[in-house]
Amino acid sequence: MNDRPNPGSFYSQAEMTGIGSYVPEKRLTNDDLSQIVDTNDEWIVRRTGIRERRIAGPREFSSHLAIEAVRDLLERYPTDSTDIDAVIGATTTPDFLFPSVASRVQQAFGIRRALAFDLNAACAGFVSAMQAANGLILSGAYRKIVVVGTETLSKITNYADRSTCILFGDGAGAVLLERAEKGAMLGSYAVTDGKGGSYVMAGGLASELDGQPAEEGGKIGQNGREVYKWAVSTIPDGMKNMLEKANLSIADLDWFVPHSANLRMIEAICERLGFPFERSLHSVGPYGNTSAASIPLALDLAVKEGKLKKGERIALYGFGSGLAQAGLVLDWTLE
Ligand SMILES: CC(C)(COP(=O)(O)OP(=O)(O)OC[C@H]1O[C@@H](n2cnc3c(N)ncnc32)[C@H](O)[C@@H]1OP(=O)(O)O)[C@@H](O)C(=O)NCCC(=O)NCCS
């Protein structure tokens, strides 16, 4: 334990005022994958809960998905986009190392006077970006921030490796956070364990990490069993720490939105937390693991299904490569 002030006194002057999402048209089903590698629908559904994923076109990249997600947000929650003063892109698959995806979003909507940057915390990226946005708003310097999680993981997936190609898909989800007198964020948590960095890695300039060779062509390589064990054994404690710091208990939560990596993993985490699995929200069935996009996609699916009600209390919890995890508990402020 450390002696920082109890984040039960967590500060927030931010609330969510809009959400939007976008997934590419093309579907890749389990049956389609069974034509490419030695696998089958029954195995994939039983071990992961994934039924299909969306795949970006050859000329469609993370910035295009991000722009469509923000367009959807602005259509459904009309606001003056010209006074957005920051855009944060959470992505591990930017079109380019630079310029950022965030700057493409800025350009697409003519947001003139804005801070724009990308943040990479892999599957913890969206929640890390929400935490950063809350801090920027709290600083007083920013009032209206778009956070967009966007991924085109299909472009770095090895479709000859059956243990990874069944997992990943493409998509984007965006939220608008605005300054509010009484912030709706109640607490946060983050912990990173770089020791496990080589368990799931992709891309980059180096050819090895801690003695583990990177996959050729920058494709995703992972030790699925180790990632699974790490997630199931550490996320429940992370959640408990976050809630304790916010003076909340698991019974105070209406919904739990973990990173959509694998449904079996989510079931195991819920069981260890003593939280009803039926109250978890995910996007893993229709979209697979979409890294930084999975949490906003899960939220927006729930919005469209009419599940989320204003005033409900929700815990978001991202986790993945790093190994990084980041959580945020908030009150739902959308009608
Ligand atoms: C990848 C994952 C689905 C594999 O499931 P698992 O139950 O751990 O399976 P294992 O790796 O133990 O493999 C069991 C067997 O299934 C086989 N297998 C692996 N992928 C398969 C597939 N797509 N179809 C059929 N069989 C497959 C393996 O070859 C192995 O066979 P063997 O026993 O003959 O060697 C699972 O480990 C996982 O989801 N891990 C987390 C990964 C993750 O979330 N990564 C992103 C981080 S956010």
The ligand as a Tripos MOL2 file, in Angstrom:
@<TRIPOS>MOLECULE
LIG
   48    50     1     0     0
SMALL
NO_CHARGES

@<TRIPOS>ATOM
      1 C1         -5.8760  -18.2970  -27.0750 C.3       1 LIG1
      2 C2         -6.8370  -19.0830  -26.2140 C.3       1 LIG1
      3 C3         -8.2620  -18.9520  -26.7610 C.3       1 LIG1
      4 C4         -6.4510  -20.5550  -26.2860 C.3       1 LIG1
      5 O1         -7.3400  -21.3050  -25.5080 O.3       1 LIG1
      6 P1         -6.7880  -22.3820  -24.4690 P.3       1 LIG1
      7 O2         -7.9430  -23.0580  -23.8900 O.co2     1 LIG1
      8 O3         -5.8160  -21.6680  -23.5640 O.co2     1 LIG1
      9 O4         -6.0280  -23.3630  -25.4380 O.3       1 LIG1
     10 P2         -4.5250  -23.8450  -25.3550 P.3       1 LIG1
     11 O5         -3.6240  -22.7490  -25.8460 O.co2     1 LIG1
     12 O6         -4.2850  -24.4350  -24.0140 O.co2     1 LIG1
     13 O7         -4.5660  -24.9680  -26.4280 O.3       1 LIG1
     14 C5         -5.3350  -26.1620  -26.2570 C.3       1 LIG1
     15 C6         -5.3140  -26.9430  -27.5420 C.3       1 LIG1
     16 O8         -6.1590  -26.2780  -28.5100 O.3       1 LIG1
     17 C7         -5.4230  -26.1050  -29.7070 C.3       1 LIG1
     18 N1         -5.8840  -24.8930  -30.3790 N.ar      1 LIG1
     19 C8         -5.4170  -23.6290  -30.2740 C.ar      1 LIG1
     20 N2         -6.1200  -22.8160  -31.0770 N.ar      1 LIG1
     21 C9         -7.0580  -23.5690  -31.6580 C.ar      1 LIG1
     22 C10        -8.0840  -23.2930  -32.5750 C.ar      1 LIG1
     23 N3         -8.3090  -22.0620  -33.0660 N.pl3     1 LIG1
     24 N4         -8.8900  -24.3110  -32.9800 N.ar      1 LIG1
     25 C11        -8.7060  -25.5560  -32.5230 C.ar      1 LIG1
     26 N5         -7.7310  -25.8850  -31.6510 N.ar      1 LIG1
     27 C12        -6.9190  -24.8990  -31.2370 C.ar      1 LIG1
     28 C13        -3.9740  -26.0060  -29.2860 C.3       1 LIG1
     29 O9         -3.1200  -26.3250  -30.3530 O.3       1 LIG1
     30 C14        -3.9310  -27.0270  -28.1740 C.3       1 LIG1
     31 O10        -3.8060  -28.3030  -28.7520 O.3       1 LIG1
     32 P3         -2.8540  -29.4170  -28.0860 P.3       1 LIG1
     33 O11        -3.4490  -29.6300  -26.7120 O.co2     1 LIG1
     34 O12        -3.0130  -30.5520  -29.0130 O.co2     1 LIG1
     35 O13        -1.5110  -28.7960  -28.0510 O.co2     1 LIG1
     36 C15        -6.8030  -18.6240  -24.7480 C.3       1 LIG1
     37 O14        -5.5670  -19.0070  -24.1720 O.3       1 LIG1
     38 C16        -6.9620  -17.1580  -24.5960 C.2       1 LIG1
     39 O15        -7.9740  -16.5820  -24.9850 O.2       1 LIG1
     40 N6         -5.9920  -16.4740  -23.9730 N.am      1 LIG1
     41 C17        -6.0240  -15.0670  -23.7560 C.3       1 LIG1
     42 C18        -5.5380  -14.3860  -24.9990 C.3       1 LIG1
     43 C19        -5.8590  -12.9260  -25.0230 C.2       1 LIG1
     44 O16        -6.8760  -12.5200  -24.5190 O.2       1 LIG1
     45 N7         -5.0010  -12.1300  -25.6230 N.am      1 LIG1
     46 C20        -5.1710  -10.7550  -25.8200 C.3       1 LIG1
     47 C21        -4.7660   -9.9930  -24.6350 C.3       1 LIG1
     48 S1         -5.8970   -8.7490  -24.2670 S.3       1 LIG1
@<TRIPOS>BOND
     1     1     2 1
     2     2     3 1
     3     2     4 1
     4     2    36 1
     5     4     5 1
     6     5     6 1
     7     6     7 2
     8     6     8 1
     9     6     9 1
    10     9    10 1
    11    10    11 2
    12    10    12 1
    13    10    13 1
    14    13    14 1
    15    14    15 1
    16    15    16 1
    17    15    30 1
    18    16    17 1
    19    17    18 1
    20    17    28 1
    21    18    19 ar
    22    18    27 ar
    23    19    20 ar
    24    20    21 ar
    25    21    22 ar
    26    21    27 ar
    27    22    23 1
    28    22    24 ar
    29    24    25 ar
    30    25    26 ar
    31    26    27 ar
    32    28    29 1
    33    28    30 1
    34    30    31 1
    35    31    32 1
    36    32    33 2
    37    32    34 1
    38    32    35 1
    39    36    37 1
    40    36    38 1
    41    38    39 2
    42    38    40 1
    43    40    41 1
    44    41    42 1
    45    42    43 1
    46    43    44 2
    47    43    45 1
    48    45    46 1
    49    46    47 1
    50    47    48 1
@<TRIPOS>SUBSTRUCTURE
     1 LIG1         1 GROUP 0 **** ****
